[in-house]
Each structure stands twice: as C-alpha cells, then as structure tokens.
C-alpha cells in the first residue's frame, strides 16, 4: 500500500480507525479481501503473484499493514515480496517484538518497507530503514512511502482530514472514503525528493493515483471498537476508473 491514515486509541468508541490505499501495477493479479481458504482466521486481500498481502486482520485480533519505502537507489530485484511480512505475522500471531526479532537481519533482505503490526490492545511500527520497533502513540498518524508521520503532502492533508472526521462519535464511512479518493495534485515545490523523476513524483503525489499502468487498486476502512467488534470495508477499482468500484463489507467479533 502507499497511504495509511489511522487514529489509534483517541476516539471514545473506536480503538482503531484505519483508512488505506493500495497502489499497484494494474497488471499484477490480486484477490479482494476475504477470509482465506487456507487459513480462515485471516481476513485480507491476496497478491496472486507472490501469495502475500498488504493489509489483514485475524479473528483473534492480530493486525498488520504494509507500505513500501521508496528508495530506488537501494532497490534489490531479487528481494522477497514484502507482502510476506504481513502474511507471516498474521499466520504466526506472535507478539510484534517476537516477530521482528525473528526476522533475519532485521528484514534487510527485503526492499524498504514500513510495517504496522499488533493487536487490538497494542500497536507497533517497524521499518527496515530504521530497524527499531516503536510503540505507536495515541493519536492520528499517517504513513506513505517514507517513515511514519513524515509530512509528505498527502500524509499531512490526510491526517488533518481524518482528525476532523474522528471528532464525530459515529464515523462517516463516505467521508473517510472521500479522503482516500482525493486526487488533488500538490505543487511541485512541496513534493518529496525520493530519487525518482519529477514527472514520477507528480504521478505518485495524490492520495488516489491514476496513471497508464499503475494506480490505486483498492481503498480500505477498518474499524475496531472498544467492545472488540471489527468492521471492514473495501472498494476495489477498475484500472484508471475511480468512479467504478466493487465494495465488500465484513463484520465480526474478535475472539479474545
């Protein structure tokens, strides 16, 4: 995924409110979110090319989400798929500290990544560009293709919009999806410099990305309330057609 906005332990009703966009090449095959046939405790999408996932939660409350860290100068073409990080955490369902300690070389064999992982009780952040497991503090946070809360334009704008949305006791699903589907193009002078061309920085800058071969494939909203009820919405889009989508919804109680 390329954008995650979330409010953690700062709402009277919800422990976690998380909104995310998955950006990927249109040609890369994937499945929409579902309970996995080979592990029905896991709810999440599936990358059919490598078998990993970008966002998922288990019926016992283990949760993980992933973004890539953009650094073309350090790209390793033979590195394993970063989607394995989310898949393996959900399948093992161990404490985040244990999981990260078991990663060979702190995950340096992967290309750059950011990983949110935890349970409904506690949430952590890890990047193999820092190699430090950090507890996530209460509040509204944003993550794109740099480190947590680095204020890229879409991160800063998205955090501000989500902070306003969570002031309401009831979360307006359409309001949150509108944040994720924002196509505003930031000015060139505020774009990050990540080692790609200015043309590519412009293409990747909006919250919702559209280009000939690459763009936002799905948007997701995950709510976990303080009674351990999980609600999950996902919209999957036709390539380059942000006004055409299929929406699915799941709801379940965490088995504590």
VOMINU-601204 format. One line per field, with one value per residue: y, x, z of N, C-alpha, C, CB in turn; residue in one letter; residue number from 1. Coordinates in steps of 0.1 Angstrom, whole numbers, plus 5000, padded with zeros to 4 digits. Each point is the difference from the previous one (the first is absolute). Glycine has a CB too. Layout:
% VOMINU-601204
n.Y	(Y:...)
n.X	(X:...)
n.Z	(Z:...)
ca.Y	(Y:...)
ca.X	(X:...)
ca.Z	(Z:...)
c.Y	(Y:...)
c.X	(X:...)
c.Z	(Z:...)
cb.Y	(Y:...)
cb.X	(X:...)
cb.Z	(Z:...)
rest	(A:...)
nr	(NUM:...)
% end
This chain:
% VOMINU-601204
n.Y	(4988:5023:5004:4985:5026:4985:5019:4982:5003:5027:4984:5004:4974:4992:4984:5013:5026:4979:5023:4977:5015:4967:5023:4971:5007:5006:4973:4994:4975:5015:4979:5029:4997:4967:4992:4993:4977:5000:5014:4996:5019:5019:5023:5002:5008:4974:5019:4979:5008:4985:4985:5033:5010:5028:4989:4973:5006:4970:4998:5011:5034:4992:5031:4994:5028:4994:5032:4985:5014:5018:4985:5000:4998:4971:4986:4971:4996:4980:5017:4972:5014:5025:4976:4984:5024:4992:4969:4999:5017:4981:4973:5009:5013:5013:5024:5019:4986:4974:5014:5015:4974:4985:5025:4977:5027:5011:4982:5000:4979:5027:5017:5018:4983:5025:4971:5019:4974:5002:4982:5019:5007:5017:5016:4989:5023:4974:5024:4972:5035:4992:4970:5015:4974:5033:4986:5011:5026:4993:5010:4998:4978:5012:4972:5016:4984:5013:4985:4996:5029:5003:5029:4978:5027:4973:5004:5028:4991:4974:5015:5021:4977:4984:5026:5004:4970:5001:5028:4974:4985:4990:4994:5021:4966:5027:5012:4976:5001:5031:4992:4980:5022:5025:4999:5025:4998:5006:5027:4981:5011:4972:4977:4985:5009:4965:5007:5011:5019:5025:4976:4985:5025:5002:4970:5003:5028:4985:4989:4987:4990:5009:4984:4989:4981:5012:5003:4995:4965:5014:5027:4980:5016:4980:5010:4984:5010:5000:4971:4990:5018:4991:5025:4986:5026:4982:5026:4973:5029:4984:5001:5031:4997:5023:4990:4966:4991:4971:5016:4971:5009:4979:5005:4982:5007:5005:4968:5022)
n.X	(5008:5013:4983:5004:4978:5005:4982:5023:4973:4979:4968:4985:5002:5031:5021:5001:4986:5019:4991:5018:5000:5006:5020:4999:5012:4968:5019:4995:4976:4988:4979:4983:5013:4996:5001:5030:4980:5025:4984:4963:5021:5001:4974:5023:4991:5011:5025:4982:5032:5004:4972:4999:4976:5008:4984:5001:4981:5008:4970:5025:4995:5024:4997:5023:4995:5025:5006:5020:5020:4994:5032:4996:5027:4987:4987:5011:4989:5001:4978:4985:4978:5007:4977:5021:4992:4970:5005:5016:4980:4976:5016:5010:4973:5034:4993:5000:5023:4997:5001:5027:5016:4993:5013:5025:5014:4974:4984:5034:4982:4979:5010:5002:4979:4988:4995:4973:5009:4976:4980:4978:5028:5018:5000:5031:5006:5019:5013:5017:5005:5005:5010:4972:4977:4988:4979:4984:5005:4970:4997:4986:5025:5002:5014:5008:5022:5010:5001:4971:4991:5017:4979:5002:4983:4987:5010:4986:4972:4996:5004:4978:4979:5004:4996:4971:4992:5005:4979:4979:4996:5001:5031:4982:5007:5000:5023:5020:4994:5009:5030:5004:4992:5024:5003:5015:5023:5014:5005:5020:5003:4987:5018:5012:5025:4988:5027:4974:5009:4992:4984:5000:4992:4974:4993:5002:4980:4972:4998:4998:5030:4982:5028:4989:5003:4985:4970:4995:5001:4982:4991:5004:4978:5019:4973:5021:4969:5016:4984:5031:4980:5025:4982:5019:4987:5018:4991:5012:5004:4989:5033:4993:4971:5008:4970:5008:4997:4991:4989:5012:4985:5021:4980:5023:4993:5033:4994:5008)
n.Z	(5000:4984:5029:5031:5005:5030:5017:5019:5022:4985:5004:5030:4980:4996:5022:4971:4986:4978:4976:4983:4972:4995:4982:4982:4973:4993:5001:5033:4994:5026:5008:5002:5028:4999:5030:4985:4986:5020:5027:5003:5019:4972:4999:4973:4972:4992:4989:4978:5002:5028:5010:5011:5009:4995:5027:5021:5024:5010:5003:5020:4989:4976:4987:4977:4986:4981:4996:4980:5021:4970:5001:4963:5019:5010:4969:5014:4966:5026:5021:5006:4985:5020:4997:5021:5020:5000:4999:5026:5019:4993:5006:5030:5011:5010:5017:4972:5016:4984:4973:5004:5011:4971:4980:4991:5015:5022:4974:4988:4981:4995:4975:5024:5019:5014:5018:5010:5019:5021:5006:4995:5018:4980:4971:4997:4979:4989:4980:4993:5005:5033:4999:5020:5005:5000:5024:4973:5022:5005:4968:4976:4990:4971:4992:4971:4996:5032:5024:5007:4986:4969:5002:4971:4995:5010:5031:5003:4988:5018:5028:4994:4993:5027:5019:4988:5004:5032:5006:4996:5028:4970:4988:4979:4989:4985:5018:4993:4969:5000:5012:4976:4977:5007:4966:5021:4976:5032:4984:4983:5030:5013:4980:5027:4985:4997:4979:4979:4978:5017:4987:5028:5019:4983:5004:5032:5005:5002:5028:4971:4985:4973:4988:4973:5025:5028:5014:5028:4995:5022:5012:5026:5017:5021:5018:5022:5014:5025:4989:4985:4975:4978:4985:4975:4981:4978:4980:4982:4982:4975:4999:5010:5022:5028:4988:5005:5034:4998:5028:5012:5025:5015:5024:5017:5029:4997:5005:5028)
ca.Y	(5012:5013:5010:4995:5011:4992:5006:4989:5002:5014:5002:4994:4988:4991:4999:5002:5005:5000:5001:4997:4998:4991:5004:4989:4999:4994:4986:4990:4994:5000:4997:5009:4995:4989:4991:4991:4986:4992:5004:5008:5010:5012:5008:5009:4997:4990:5002:4987:4998:4995:4993:5008:5010:5014:5004:4988:4999:4987:4999:5002:5013:5003:5009:5005:5008:5002:5008:5000:5012:5003:5003:4993:4997:4988:4989:4987:4993:4986:5000:4993:5009:5006:4996:4989:5005:5000:4987:4991:5005:4996:4985:4995:5006:5001:5014:5007:5000:4986:4999:5007:4994:4988:5004:5000:5013:5011:5002:5007:4993:5005:5014:5009:4999:5004:4990:5002:4986:5000:4995:5010:5006:5008:5002:5003:5003:4996:5001:4995:5011:5004:4988:5002:4998:5011:5000:5011:5008:5004:5012:4998:4998:4998:4993:4998:4993:5004:4995:5003:5015:5010:5007:5002:5008:4992:4995:5011:5004:4989:5000:5011:4997:4989:5005:5006:4989:4992:5008:4996:4987:4991:5002:5001:4992:5007:5011:4994:4996:5012:5004:4991:5001:5013:5000:5013:4999:5010:5008:4994:5004:4992:4986:4994:4996:4986:4994:4997:5013:5009:4995:4988:5005:5006:4989:4992:5010:5000:4988:4991:5001:4995:5002:4990:4986:4999:5009:4995:4989:4998:5008:4992:5007:4990:5005:4991:5008:4996:4988:4990:4998:5004:5003:5001:5003:5001:5003:4997:5008:4997:5008:5014:5004:5002:5001:4986:4991:4990:5002:4989:5004:4989:5004:4988:5002:4994:4989:5003)
ca.X	(4992:5008:4995:4993:4996:4994:4998:5003:4997:4997:4986:4993:4994:5009:5014:5008:4993:5011:4996:5012:5000:5010:5004:5007:4999:4987:5001:5003:4988:4998:4987:4995:5000:4991:5006:5008:4997:5010:5001:4988:5000:5006:4992:5008:5001:5010:5009:5001:5014:5010:4993:5000:4989:5004:4992:4991:4997:4995:4988:5005:5003:5013:4998:5012:4998:5013:5003:5014:5008:5005:5014:5004:5014:5003:4991:5005:4990:4998:4995:4987:4988:4998:4987:5002:5001:4987:4995:5007:4996:4986:5000:5006:4992:5008:5002:5008:5014:5005:5000:5011:5012:5002:5003:5014:5006:4991:4992:5008:5000:4989:5000:4995:4986:4994:4991:4992:4996:4996:4987:4991:5005:5012:5003:5014:5005:5014:5005:5014:5008:5004:5002:4996:4986:4995:4986:4992:4994:4986:4998:4998:5013:4999:5012:5000:5012:5012:4997:4987:4997:5008:4989:4997:4987:4988:5000:4996:4986:4992:4999:4991:4986:4996:4999:4987:4990:4999:4994:4986:4998:4998:5009:4993:5008:5002:5009:5013:5004:5002:5014:5009:4998:5005:5009:5006:5014:5008:5010:5013:5009:4998:5002:5012:5011:5003:5009:4993:4999:4989:4987:4995:4996:4986:4990:4998:4998:4986:4995:4995:5009:4996:5010:4997:5002:5001:4991:4993:4992:4989:5000:4995:4997:4999:4996:4999:4995:5005:4994:5007:4993:5008:4993:5010:4995:5010:4996:5010:4997:5004:5012:4998:4986:4997:4986:4994:5006:4992:5002:4997:4999:5001:4998:5001:5005:5013:5000:5011)
ca.Z	(5000:5000:5009:5011:5010:5011:5013:5009:5014:5003:4998:5011:4996:4992:5003:4988:4987:4990:4986:4992:4986:4995:4987:4994:4985:4996:4995:5010:5004:5014:5004:5011:5013:5003:5009:4991:5000:5006:5014:5001:5011:4994:4991:4993:4986:4997:4988:4993:4994:5010:5011:5012:5001:5004:5012:5004:5014:5003:5009:5014:5002:4995:4989:4993:4988:4995:4989:4995:5002:4986:4999:4988:5000:5008:4996:4998:4992:5004:5014:5002:5000:5013:5005:5009:5014:5006:5001:5010:5013:5003:5001:5012:5012:5011:5004:4991:5004:4996:4985:4995:5004:4992:4986:4997:4998:5002:4988:4990:4987:4993:4996:5011:5004:5012:5005:5012:5004:5014:5003:5004:5013:4998:4986:4998:4987:4997:4986:4998:4998:5014:5008:5014:5002:5008:5003:4994:5010:4998:4992:4985:4994:4986:4995:4985:4996:5009:5014:5007:5003:4992:4995:4985:4998:5001:5014:5008:4997:5004:5014:5004:4997:5009:5014:5000:4999:5012:5011:5002:5007:4990:4989:4987:4991:4987:5003:5000:4986:4992:5003:4992:4985:4997:4988:4999:4997:5007:4993:4999:5010:5013:4997:5005:4991:5004:4991:4987:4992:5004:4994:5008:5013:4997:4998:5013:5011:5005:5009:4990:4989:4987:4989:4990:5004:5014:5007:5011:4996:5010:5013:5011:5012:5011:5013:5012:5011:5013:5003:4992:4987:4988:4988:4990:4987:4990:4987:4990:4989:4986:4997:4995:5000:5015:5002:4998:5010:5007:5015:5008:5015:5010:5014:5009:5013:5003:5010:5009)
c.Y	(5012:5011:4993:5012:4993:5008:4989:5004:5014:5004:4993:4986:4990:5000:5003:5004:5001:5000:4999:4999:4991:5005:4989:5001:4993:4986:4990:4995:4999:4996:5011:4993:4989:4993:4989:4986:4991:5004:5009:5009:5013:5007:5009:4997:4990:5004:4986:4997:4993:4993:5008:5008:5013:5005:4989:5001:4986:5001:5001:5014:5004:5008:5004:5007:5004:5011:4998:5013:5003:5004:4992:4997:4987:4988:4987:4991:4985:4999:4993:5011:5005:4996:4987:5005:5001:4986:4991:5005:4995:4984:4996:5006:5000:5015:5007:4999:4986:4999:5007:4994:4987:5003:4999:5013:5012:5004:5007:4993:5005:5014:5008:4998:5007:4990:5005:4986:5001:4993:5011:5007:5009:4999:5005:5004:4996:5003:4994:5012:5006:4988:5002:4997:5010:4998:5012:5008:5003:5012:4996:5000:4998:4993:4998:4992:5005:4995:5005:5015:5009:5007:5003:5006:4991:4995:5011:5004:4989:5000:5011:4996:4989:5005:5007:4990:4993:5008:4996:4986:4989:5003:5000:4993:5008:5012:4995:4996:5012:5005:4991:5002:5014:5000:5013:4999:5011:5008:4993:5003:4992:4985:4994:4997:4986:4993:4996:5014:5008:4996:4989:5005:5006:4989:4993:5009:5000:4988:4989:5001:4993:5002:4989:4986:4997:5009:4993:4989:4997:5010:4992:5008:4989:5008:4989:5008:4994:4988:4988:4996:5005:5003:5003:5003:5000:5003:4996:5007:4994:5008:5014:5005:5002:5000:4986:4991:4989:5001:4987:5004:4987:5006:4987:5005:4993:4989:5002:4988)
c.X	(5009:4994:4992:4997:4993:4999:5001:4997:4997:4985:4992:4994:5009:5014:5009:4990:5011:4994:5012:4998:5011:5002:5008:4998:4986:5001:5003:4987:4998:4985:4995:5000:4990:5007:5007:4996:5010:5003:4988:4999:5005:4990:5010:5000:5012:5007:5001:5013:5009:4993:5000:4988:5005:4993:4992:4998:4995:4988:5004:5006:5014:4999:5014:4997:5014:5000:5014:5007:5007:5014:5006:5015:5004:4992:5008:4990:4997:4995:4987:4989:4997:4986:5001:5000:4986:4994:5006:4996:4986:4999:5007:4994:5008:5001:5009:5015:5006:5001:5012:5014:5003:5003:5015:5006:4991:4992:5008:5000:4988:5004:4994:4985:4997:4989:4993:4996:4997:4987:4991:5005:5012:5005:5015:5003:5014:5003:5014:5009:5005:5005:4998:4985:4995:4985:4994:4993:4986:4999:4998:5014:4998:5013:4998:5013:5013:4996:4987:5000:5009:4989:5000:4986:4988:4999:4995:4985:4991:4998:4991:4985:4995:4998:4986:4989:4998:4995:4986:4999:4998:5009:4992:5009:5003:5010:5015:5004:5003:5015:5009:4999:5004:5010:5007:5015:5007:5009:5013:5009:4999:5001:5012:5010:5005:5009:4994:4999:4988:4987:4994:4996:4986:4990:4997:4995:4985:4998:4995:5008:4994:5011:4997:5002:5000:4991:4994:4991:4989:5002:4993:4998:4998:4996:5000:4995:5004:4992:5005:4992:5009:4990:5010:4993:5012:4993:5011:4996:5004:5012:4996:4986:4996:4986:4993:5007:4990:5003:4996:5000:5000:4999:5001:5005:5014:4999:5011:5005)
c.Z	(5000:5009:5011:5010:5011:5013:5010:5014:5003:4997:5011:4997:4993:5005:4988:4988:4990:4986:4991:4985:4996:4985:4994:4985:4997:4996:5011:5006:5015:5003:5010:5013:5002:5012:4992:5001:5007:5015:5003:5012:4995:4990:4993:4985:4998:4987:4993:4994:5010:5012:5013:5001:5005:5013:5004:5015:5002:5009:5015:5002:4996:4987:4994:4987:4995:4989:4996:5004:4987:5001:4988:5000:5007:4996:4997:4992:5004:5014:5001:5000:5014:5006:5009:5014:5007:5001:5011:5015:5004:5002:5013:5013:5013:5004:4990:5003:4996:4985:4994:5004:4991:4985:4998:4997:5001:4987:4989:4986:4991:4994:5011:5003:5013:5004:5012:5004:5015:5001:5003:5013:4998:4986:5000:4986:4998:4985:5000:4996:5013:5008:5015:5001:5010:5003:4994:5011:4997:4991:4985:4993:4985:4995:4985:4997:5006:5014:5005:5003:4993:4991:4985:4999:5003:5014:5009:4998:5005:5015:5005:4997:5009:5014:5001:5000:5013:5012:5002:5007:4991:4988:4987:4989:4987:5002:5000:4986:4991:5003:4992:4985:4995:4988:4998:4998:5008:4991:5000:5011:5013:4998:5007:4989:5004:4990:4986:4993:5006:4994:5008:5014:4998:4999:5013:5011:5005:5009:4991:4987:4987:4990:4990:5005:5015:5007:5012:4996:5010:5012:5010:5012:5011:5013:5010:5012:5013:5006:4992:4987:4989:4989:4989:4986:4990:4986:4990:4987:4987:4997:4994:5000:5015:5003:4999:5010:5004:5015:5007:5015:5008:5014:5008:5014:5002:5011:5009:5008)
cb.Y	(4988:4994:5018:4976:5018:4979:5019:4991:4980:5005:5002:5023:5013:5004:4983:4984:5012:4987:5015:4989:5023:4980:5025:4985:5000:5023:5010:5012:4987:5017:4975:5011:5022:4998:5005:5016:5004:4997:4998:4982:4982:4990:4998:5002:5023:4982:5020:5002:5020:5018:4979:5000:4982:5004:5024:4986:5024:4991:4987:4975:5000:4980:5008:4982:5008:4976:5018:4985:4994:5007:5005:5010:5025:5015:5018:5002:5014:4994:5022:4981:4988:5019:5009:4988:5013:5023:5002:4996:5020:5020:4998:4999:4993:4979:4994:5015:5016:4991:4998:5021:5009:4988:5015:4977:4988:5008:5001:5008:4980:4987:4995:5016:4978:5025:4981:5023:4989:5021:4978:4987:4980:4995:5005:4984:5020:4982:5021:4977:5005:5019:4993:5017:4975:5016:4988:4987:5010:4990:5012:5012:4989:5020:4988:5021:4994:5020:4999:4977:4993:4985:5011:4980:5015:4994:4984:5009:5013:4987:4991:5017:5006:4983:5003:5020:4997:4985:5019:5013:5012:4996:4989:5022:4979:4994:5012:4993:4980:5006:5007:4984:4983:5008:4983:5010:4991:4985:5021:5001:5022:5019:5003:4990:5025:5000:4992:4980:4988:5019:5006:4985:5005:5020:4996:4985:5013:5013:5016:5000:4999:5005:5010:5016:4999:4993:5012:5023:4990:4976:5022:4980:5020:4985:5018:4986:5007:5024:5013:4991:5001:4986:5009:4985:5014:4984:5019:4977:5020:4994:4979:4996:4988:5012:5024:5004:5019:4984:5025:4984:5021:4986:5020:4985:5003:5021:4984:5023)
cb.X	(4981:5006:5000:5010:4998:5007:4986:5017:5014:5024:5004:4995:4979:4985:4994:5018:4981:5015:4981:5009:4991:4993:4999:4997:5025:4993:5008:5022:5000:5018:5004:4985:5008:4991:4983:5019:4988:5010:5025:4990:5004:5024:4978:5015:4991:4988:5012:4976:4996:5015:5006:5024:4984:5005:4999:5009:4995:5023:4988:5004:4984:5010:4978:5013:4977:5005:4983:4993:5004:4977:5002:4981:5004:5006:4984:5014:5008:5018:5012:5010:4991:5014:4991:5013:5020:4996:4997:5019:5015:4992:5000:5021:4979:5013:4997:4981:4996:4989:4975:4985:4997:4985:4980:4997:5016:5015:4980:5014:5011:4983:5000:5018:4999:5005:5014:4992:5014:5013:5009:4981:4991:5006:4976:5006:4984:4999:4986:4991:4988:4983:5017:5019:5002:5017:5004:4997:5022:4994:5014:4977:5009:4985:5003:4986:4988:5006:5025:4998:4991:5021:4999:5015:5012:5001:5019:5024:5008:5007:5023:5019:5004:5012:5025:5009:5005:5018:5015:4994:4991:4976:5020:4988:4990:4977:4982:4997:4985:4975:4993:4997:4982:4995:4985:4983:4995:4999:4988:4997:5001:4985:4988:4987:5007:4978:5013:4987:5009:5016:5009:5015:5024:5010:5008:5018:5018:4992:4994:4977:5019:4976:5018:5007:5014:5024:4995:5001:5020:4998:5000:5012:4989:5017:4986:5019:4981:5006:4980:5011:4977:5020:4979:5016:4980:5015:4985:5006:5003:4977:5013:5020:4995:5021:5000:4995:5015:5001:4996:5009:4987:5014:4985:5005:4976:5012:4989:4989)
cb.Z	(5012:4977:4982:4998:4982:4990:4991:4985:5006:4995:4974:5008:4997:4980:5017:5008:5012:5016:5007:5020:4996:5015:5006:5020:4997:4993:4979:5005:4979:5004:4997:4983:5008:4976:5018:5003:4979:4977:5000:4989:5016:5003:5014:5020:4995:5012:5010:4996:4985:4992:4989:5000:5004:4976:4992:4981:5002:4998:4983:5001:5018:5012:5010:5011:5006:5004:5007:4981:5025:4993:5025:4988:4999:5019:4991:5021:4982:4985:5005:5012:4981:4994:4979:4982:4993:4990:4975:4983:4997:4987:4975:4987:4989:4994:5024:4996:5019:5020:5000:5001:5024:5016:4999:4992:4986:5017:5014:5019:5011:5015:4976:4994:4988:4995:4990:4994:4983:5005:5009:4989:5011:5024:4993:5019:5000:5018:4996:4994:4978:4999:4983:5004:4995:4989:5022:4978:5005:5022:5016:5002:5021:4998:5022:4995:4979:4986:5004:5009:5022:4999:5021:4994:4984:4976:4996:4999:4980:4980:5001:4995:4976:4985:5002:4988:4976:4991:4994:4979:5019:5007:5013:5007:5010:4993:5013:5024:5003:5000:5023:5019:5001:5024:4989:5015:4977:5020:5006:4976:4989:5008:4978:5018:4996:5011:5020:5009:4980:5001:4977:4987:5007:4989:4977:4993:4990:4980:5019:5011:5016:5005:5016:4983:4980:4998:4978:5011:4990:4994:4987:4991:4989:4989:4989:4991:4986:5004:5007:5021:5011:5008:5013:5013:5010:5013:5008:5011:5015:4993:4996:4986:4978:5002:4992:4976:5008:4980:4998:4983:4995:4985:4994:4981:5009:4993:4984:5002)
rest	(X:X:X:X:X:X:X:X:X:X:X:X:X:X:X:X:X:X:X:X:X:X:X:X:X:X:X:X:X:X:X:X:X:X:X:X:X:X:X:X:X:X:X:X:X:X:X:X:X:X:X:X:X:X:X:X:X:X:X:X:X:X:X:X:X:X:X:X:X:X:X:X:X:X:X:X:X:X:X:X:X:X:X:X:X:X:X:X:X:X:X:X:X:X:X:X:X:X:X:X:X:X:X:X:X:X:X:X:X:X:X:X:X:X:X:X:X:X:X:X:X:X:X:X:X:X:X:X:X:X:X:X:X:X:X:X:X:X:X:X:X:X:X:X:X:X:X:X:X:X:X:X:X:X:X:X:X:X:X:X:X:X:X:X:X:X:X:X:X:X:X:X:X:X:X:X:X:X:X:X:X:X:X:X:X:X:X:X:X:X:X:X:X:X:X:X:X:X:X:X:X:X:X:X:X:X:X:X:X:X:X:X:X:X:X:X:X:X:X:X:X:X:X:X:X:X:X:X:X:X:X:X:X:X:X:X:X:X:X:X:X:X:X:X:X:X:X:X:X:X:X:X:X:X:X:X)
nr	(1:2:3:4:5:6:7:8:9:10:11:12:13:14:15:16:17:18:19:20:21:22:23:24:25:26:27:28:29:30:31:32:33:34:35:36:37:38:39:40:41:42:43:44:45:46:47:48:49:50:51:52:53:54:55:56:57:58:59:60:61:62:63:64:65:66:67:68:69:70:71:72:73:74:75:76:77:78:79:80:81:82:83:84:85:86:87:88:89:90:91:92:93:94:95:96:97:98:99:100:101:102:103:104:105:106:107:108:109:110:111:112:113:114:115:116:117:118:119:120:121:122:123:124:125:126:127:128:129:130:131:132:133:134:135:136:137:138:139:140:141:142:143:144:145:146:147:148:149:150:151:152:153:154:155:156:157:158:159:160:161:162:163:164:165:166:167:168:169:170:171:172:173:174:175:176:177:178:179:180:181:182:183:184:185:186:187:188:189:190:191:192:193:194:195:196:197:198:199:200:201:202:203:204:205:206:207:208:209:210:211:212:213:214:215:216:217:218:219:220:221:222:223:224:225:226:227:228:229:230:231:232:233:234:235:236:237:238:239:240:241:242:243:244:245:246:247:248:249:250:251:252:253:254:255:256)
% end
